[in-house]
């Protein structure tokens, strides 16, 4: 079943201990789409400027990602510049230029309207809400956000959370959103805000899913207890940009590819999220995500199982 | 089979968001012994002062821990005062008084000499080495250390590492010891220094074991790939003091209780370490570790499995 994702398609200039890249293809919707495309059909809603050309389009085309919802306008695409020289776990932002993104008005192609899965990547919650409301019939909605929206646009964000099934954010964002430093208590508070599942991403330590007491899954298996997926200890993290969005893409892409949403499938989706996040870090930008095979993905899934399973 | 542990038996004054305790029983050897005592026989080598009385002795006696190697001398016991008010993951030390520990000369009772397992808790590496050399016939030696010894007493520490089978330290210590910020590369460098297994403790994110290419286990199963045990997301961390030592006690205690050291048993030991670490955090000081049952421990082991296993 297909996923519609709304979010940024951007250019990133990145510096890490492994080197530098100028203006490589980036953006949350890009990473998400590429990661999810190994599992299911993906349709993107975004806006780009005149600097988005054939080379960038080819990246989406090669993965059969539907880009009819990417609007092309006059001006330059969203641009981010950052580095990870001191700490690979946290980007230092040097420059952000919204450019065409400043006036982004998501337009949903008619061809996208039968999507059963919707992912609201990290953008202005007002826009997330608008897209969500315009697609009332989707079966499952997941989303992301960031400290900027939690701090400065909380009212709008709270409206989005009411319409979300699954929220994927990191430790700091979870604590900030709940105003509570204990992760378990913070997770419980966030689950009161709307989502029935909260996936907290821990970077190099993996991710933990928390569930509200109303069972998330159609089958009434025990889901109140959290589930933790590991991250692969990586020999070399070339570039962590987009790892969280790739986690979301692998996670949601796998969910959308399955016939039913059971707790067991949710757990497998967490592992596939970690798998895609680990691949994203191995090269600069989207390089690694562009040229994977499903075989490589499933082999790494097996590694993740060996990494964590007792028997 | 029995474990001999050498380390500190101390008094701690602790403040956390959950409250305060003045001069409760603490010390690495205390936490280690209590945790390991649920799995196997434990014998302690330490030194205490006149402030160590019947109440403290009773804590060891209730768990059948052999304390003939605890030397009683004139003066006061080792004392530590710290708080975790801003960050539950890192203690802020307010005061450390070595007291009788300053002149500690470990003496090994003859009755301890048939111990097959030896744990060198975090003390001066010169003393760790002395105890290790005095027990040449042990079957397996594990140990801990801290940033203080890595920074200021590296030569002595490197001598200890040569005689260790398993080193248990945290992320920061691993990176510091190797002089490398990438955990996988740092782990590989540490494994070059002597140990055949390195267990890196991640606090609330669990622990990862790395193995040297020479198989650690008697059976030649695949052990080069790391193994990650989770920590339990805790609703309330009352006091994290001693969680790492309790992990070590659960881990090594379980190993010592098993007939053979296989990779599978190593993985189970990692889980039991996490189990004991999680219990330690639930109350102040050693309170929780004093009154557990093996049933509670095994039930939590099952929870850890559910927390991480796909099927």
Interface residues (C-beta under 8 A of the other chain):
Chain A: X88 X181 X182 X183 X184 X185 X187 X202 X204 X205 X206 X208 X210 X222 X225 X226 X227 X228 X230 X233 X234 X235 X236 X237 X264 X267 X268 X271 X303 X305 X306 X307 X308 X309 X310 X311
Chain B: X88 X181 X182 X183 X184 X185 X187 X202 X204 X205 X206 X208 X210 X225 X226 X227 X228 X229 X230 X233 X234 X235 X236 X237 X264 X267 X268 X271 X303 X305 X306 X307 X308 X309 X310 X311
